[in-house]
Amino acid sequence: MTDLNTLTIAEARDALRRGEVTSLDLTDACLAAIEGAGALNAFVHHTPDQARDQAQAADARIAKGDAPAMCGIPLGIKDLFCTKGVPSQAASRILQGFKPEYESTVTQNLFDAGAVMLGKLNMDEFAMGSSNETSCYGNVINPWRRGNDATPLTPGGSSGGSAAAVAADLCLAATGTDTGGSIRQPAAFAGITGIKPTYGRCSRWGIVAFASSLDQAGPMTKTVRDAAIMLGAMCGHDPRDSTCADLPVPDFEAMLSGDIRGKVIGIPREYRMDGMPAEIEKLWVDGAAMLRDAGAEIRDISLPHTRYALPAYYVIAPAEASSNLARYDGVRYGHRAKLAQGDGITEMYEKTRAEGFGPEVQRRVMVGTYVLSAGFYDAYYNRARKVRTLIKRDFEEVFAAGVDAILTPATPSAAFGLGEMTDADPVQMYLNDVFTVTVNLAGLPGIALPAGLDRQGLPLGLQLIGRPWEEGDLLNTAYALERATGFVARPAKWW
């Protein structure tokens, strides 16, 4: 078999079981692809020796017939996941040199299932960004281009390295995390599939925290079936994470029938925003028509508090970030600034954080500290929490009325050029999350999948939002939509 790195998880799994290929073959193919893709800047810490050791162990396990679905599958791991003995910096200078002595629960679950780690993937610093331009490692480049235009494009953020690596076939899949759309937005920009499960479905233990009530890990894959396979391996109750649900993990792949007859799909009127590009509007309308043709009922719905989601998110997320990032002080691990004679602990904190945190992280920490301060706590943070409750109630009422899933655009545009938004008002960058933040605020599962190309040949994605804990049903609806769109486009190799 040739081009083994281009296989899906399902294809590779079946080939491994038939003895047509080994995990070591798959791993070597991916490592070779990574070596030739330095221009993308997707992988930032390489672990080829560990990958080959894991691949050989997986091959032995497969030979014995003891092989879960993810056994032998080469993956990229977002730099936000702590991996034992491997640098885990969250793309920040302040964690330079940090090598955990423990494994995150999600990566441990994957390794227990026999998955192979190729290396760590680039991202926005501490997951704060929508374009992968805040990383201490430099920008990730989207493998897609606007026709013959060589302008480097964003892969989205914060899981930009994961999206670029999967789209460019550097790995068969990758882990991502989603705080306000950081799996779904880059998945849409890179023409791949990404699912954020229900808050609490995957353990957050060992994942560097951004906003603890919003963060959730999920898979970024080439297909919906792959997302179902990988999600099943990532999930599971973890007593070390008090927010992790003690619920059985279904066989998500077995639920992919593609039959959505009788399902009710909601179309929220509040997502039809002024200035929405005609291509996004048409994609949304066409997606609804495809689901209707597949047997679903399309119903107009209202989520009236959607308009307040973005400002509420950008109060709550920075507030939690300012609390979580207070632990990076130069005392215990990571970067410590050089001090002048006479400097005390206050100067050490100030200098270490000034050198270690990038501008976007500093901005959000300052915003978060401000909204939590005594004079503004009720005016901003408490008010945002009340709005969050109303947003969650909107979804609960819609689902109680019989809606099974909600269809929306994934992003307000296709991938934009690197640098095109960084000089603008930061709020313009934050608007990239306009369709995705409500899902995190309400703790719901959401999936983005590619559904078409814009006039410049760039992928556009649609988002489906599901009922809490019903990822299997959501994945099945996405599977039906995936089959209807027939999206098979791939970026032309230039790197």
N, C-alpha and C positions, 0 to 999 in steps of 0.2 A: 504494500500500500504506500502511496506517495502523499506528500503534504499532510502528514499526520496531525500537525498542529491546527489544521482547519476543521478537524472533526468536531462534532458536538459531543457533549457528555454522553448522550444516549448512544450515538454511533460508536464512540470509543468503548463504552462499557460492553456493548454487544460484540465488538471485534475482539476485545480482551477475553470474553467468555468463550468465544469460538476458537481461540488460540491463533488468530490471524495476526496478532500484534502483541507486543509486550508493553508493560508500563514504562520500561526503560527506553523502548523505542519512542513512545509518545513524549517522554520527558526530554530525551536528546533532541527530538524535532523542535520542541518548544524552546529549549535552551539555545539552539542554533538560531531560531527566529528572533529571540531576545538579543542575541549578539549582533544581529544585523539591523536592529531597530533602535540604535542609540539616539537617532534624531528625534524620536518621539518622547524621550525622557520619561517613559512610563515606569520602568523598574529602577529603583534607587538603591536597593540592597540585594545582592545576588547570593543565592545559596545553592549553587550547582552540586556540591558534594552531598549536602543533606538531601537534595532532591533525588539524586541517583540512589542513595541509600534507602530512601523511602520507596522509590520505584521498585528496587530489588525485593524489598520486604513485601510489597504489594503483589509482585509476580509470584512469590512463594505462597502467599495467601490464596491467590486465585488458583494456583495449581492444586491446592488442597481442597478447593471447593468452598472455602470460607471467605466469601467475597461480597460485601455489601455493594450497593450500586455505585458509590463513589470510589471504590477501591481502585487504585492505579491512575486516578484522574489528576493531571497536573494543573495546579491552580496558582494564581497570584493572590497575595494577601495584602490588603490595604495597610499602610504603615500605622494606622490607628490601633491595630490589634497587637497586643503584647505577645511576642513569640520568644520562647526561652532561648537565651544565648545569642539572639539575633537582634541587631539594632532596631529599636522601636521608638521613633522620634516624633511621630505625629507631624512630620514635616516642619518641625520647629527647632531653631537653634538652641532653645533652652533645654532640650532633651538630648543634645549632642552627646554621644558616648554612652547613652543609657542602653544596657542590655539586660532585659528582665531575667530573673531567675525562676520564672513561672510562665505558664502558657494560658492564654485567654481560653475561656470555656468554649467559645465557638470554634477556634482553631483546634483545640484539643478534640472536640467532637468530630471534626473533619479528619484529623489524623487518625483517630480511633476507627474511623470508617475506611481508612486506607488511602486517603487523598495525599497528594504530593505537593509540597511547597516549593515553587520555583524561585521565589524571592519576595521582597516587599515592594509595594506599589506607591507611587507618588500621589499626593493629595494636597488640598489646601491646608494651610497651617491650622492645627487643632480643628479641622473640618469647618473652618470659618471662611466661606467663599463660595462663589457660584461659577468660577471660571478656571480654577486651578492656577491662579496667578499669585497666590499668597504663600506658596511653598518655599522653604529655605533651599530646596533642591533645584529651584527654577521651574519654569512653565512646562506643563505637559502639552504636547501638540496633538490635536485631533488627526487621526489618519485620513479623515475625509477632507476634500477640498472643493471649492466652488468652481466647478468646471476646470478650465485650464489656469485659473488664478492661483498663484503660489502663496497667497496670503495665509500665514499660519492661523488656524482656527482653534478656539477653545474646545476642549472635550467636555466642558461643564465641570461642576464642582459640587461637593468637595471630592467625590470619588472619581476624579478625572483620570487618574492613572489606571484605575480598574476598568473604566469604560474604554479608554484607548487601547489597553492591552487586549481586551476581549475582541474589540472590533478589528484589530490588526492581527488577530490569530497568534498572539504571543503566548497565550495560555488558553485552555479550554473554557475556563470560567474564572471568576474572581470574587472575593468578598468585598462588600461595601458597607457603609453605614449611612443612615438617613435621619437627619435631625429636622430638616424642613424641605426635603426634596433631593438630598444629596446622593441617592441611588437613582431616583426616577429622572431627574433633569439630565444628568450626564448620559444615562441610558438612551434617552430620546435624542440627544445631540450626536451620539455615536452610532445610532442605528442598531442597538441591541436591546435586550430585555432586562428589566430590573424590578424586583419586588421588595417593598418594605412590608414586613409582616406586622400583625397586630402588636402593639406595645406590650412587651412581656413574653412574647412567643420565643424569642431568642435571648439568652443570658447576655447581660452587659458586663459581666465580670471579666476583668482583664482587657477591656476596651477603654482607651484613654477618653475620659469624659469631656464632652462639650456642654450639653444641656441635658441633665440626667432624666428629666421627665419627658423628653422628646426623642432622645437617641434610640435607634434600633438598627441592628445588623440585618443584612439580607444578601442574597446572591445576585450577581450580575453575570448574565449568561447569553448564549447565542439564540436560544429558543425558549418558549414557555415550558416545554417538557423538561429542558435542562434546569430551569428555575425550580420546577416541582421536585426534581430529583435532589438537587443540592440543598434546597430549603429543608427537606426532610432530615438531612444529615446535620444541619446546623442547629436545629431546634432541640428542645428538651428542657425539663425542669432542672434548675440549678439552685440548691439551697444557699449558695454563697451570694446570690442576688435576690434580695427580698422582693423585687418587682417582677421576677420571673415566674410565670404561671405554672402551677402544677397541673398540667393538662396532658392527656395522651397526644402523641404526634401521629396524625393520620398518614396513610400512604397517599401523599398528594398526587404522585404519578398515576396511581390506579384510578383516580377520580377524573382523569382527562378523557372524557368520552366525546367532547365536542357537541353534545346535545344540550342546547339551551332553550328548547321549546317550552313555552310557558313562563320563562323567566321575565321579570320586569326590570327594565333598564331605565334609570332616571337620567334626565337631561336637565341640569340645574340652570335656570335662567340667569342667575347672578354671575355665571361664568362668561356670559356674552358681554364682553367689555368693550368700551369705546376704544377705537383704534386697533382692534384685533386684526391682524393681517388676513386678507381674503383667503390665502392658502390654508391658514390654520382653521378658519371657519369652514371651508369646504371639506377639509379632512375630517372635522368633527361631524359634519352632516353626513358625509359618506360612511363614516364608521357606524353611526346610528342606523343608517340604511342597511348596512351589512348585517348588523345584529338582528334587525327586523326580518331580513330575508332568511336568517338562520332560525327564525321561529320565536324570537323574543318580542315582548310588548315594549314599545318605547313610550315613556311617559314623561311629560314636562313636570318638573318639581321645583320647589323653592328652598333655598338654604339662605334665609334672609340675613344672617349675620356674617356671611362670607366677606362682605366689604370691610369688616373690622379685623379680619384674620391676620393680614400682613403687619399692621401696627402692633397688634397684640403679641404676635410672634417675636417681633423685634424689640419688645420689652422683656418678655419671659426668657427667651434664649440668652440674651446678654446678661441678664440677672443671674441665671444659673451658671453661666460661663465665668462670671466674675468670682463667684463662690468656688467653683471647681478649680480654677486656675490659681487661686491663692496659695495652693500647695507648692507651686514652683517658685522657690525662694532662694535657690543656690546653696541651701544648707545640706540636703541629704543626697541628691543625685542630680545629674545633668550639669548644665553650664553654671559656672560661678565667675562673676566679673573680677578682674584684678582690682584690688583696693589700694588706695593711697594711705600713707601713714596717718593715723588718727581717725580713719573711717570706722564707723561703728556698724551695727546690724542694720540700721535704717538705710545707710548709704549702700550696704551690700545688696539689700532688697532692690533699692532704686536702680542701681547700676546693672545688676543682673537682669532684671526684668526689662530695662530699656534696651539692653543688648540682645536679650533672648527672644523677646516677643516682637513679631513684625507689626507693621502699622495697622492692619485690619484687626488683629487680635487686641492690640492696645486700644483701638477705637471701641471695640465691643466690651472690653473690660471696663473702660471708663463709663460707657453708657449704662452697663449693668450695675456698677457701683453707684452711679447717680440715682437710678430708679429705685434702688434698695435703701437709699439714705433716709434718715429719719424724717426729713421734711417732704419727701416725695414718694414714700412707700405706698401710701394710700392713693395718691393721685395717679400713679402710674402702675406699679406692680400689682396691687390689689385689684385695680380696675381691669387690668389685662387678664387676671385670673378669672374674674367674673365674666368677661367676654368669652374666654375659652370655654367656660361652662355652657354658655348660650350656643356657641358653635357646636359643641358636642351634642347638645339637646336637639339642634336642627337635624343632625344626622339620625339621631335616635327616632325622631318623629317620622322621618322619611322611611326608615327601615320598618318601623312599626306599621306603616301604611301599606306595606307589601312590596316595596322596592327591594330587589335582590342585589343590584350593583348600580353604580353611578358612572356614567361616561363623561369625560372631560378632555380637553387638550392636556398634554403633558407640560408644554412650555409655550410661552408667548411668541416664540420665533425659532428659527433654525439656529445652529451654532454661529456665533459671531466671531469676528476677528480678535485675536489677542491684542490687548491694548485699546480696543475700541470703546470700552466702557470704564476702564480704570481711571481715566482722567476726568470722567463725568462725576456728577453728584453720586455718592455711594448709594443713595436711594434707588437710582436707576438700575444699579446692579442687583439690589435686593428685590426688585420687581420680577426677576427671573423666577422667583419662588411663588409667584402669585397663585398658581394653580395647584401647588403641592403642599403648602404649609398647613392648610386646614386638616389634612389627613393626620399629621403629626399632633396637632393640637387636640384632636379627638381620639388619638390612639388607634386609628383604624388601619387595616391593611390596604395598600395601594400598589398597583403594578403599572409600569410604563412599557409599551412595546412599539416597535417601529411600524408605521402604517402607510408611509408614502414618502415621496421626494418632493422638494420644492423646485422652483423653476431653475435654480442653480445646481441642482443635483444633490442637495444635502438632505439627510433623513429628517423626517418629522414624526413625532410620536403621539400616541393617544394614551390616556390614563384611565384605568378602571379602579374604582374605590369599592371595597366590599364590606360586608358585615363583620363585626369583631369576631375573631377566632374561626372565621370561615374562609381561610386561605384556599382550601381545596375547591370550593365553589367558585371563588374569584379566579383562580388559575384556569378552571374549566371554561369560564366565560372568555378569558383572555385567549385560551387555546382556540375557541371557536372564531374569535376575531382575527387571530393570527392566520388561521386557515383561509378566512375570507379575504384578507388583504393580499395574501400571497407574496409578502415582502421577502425578496431574496437578494436585494442589492448589496454589494460589498464595496468598500473603498478601493479605488485603483491604487496599486502600490507605487509609491514615489520615494519612500524612505530607504 
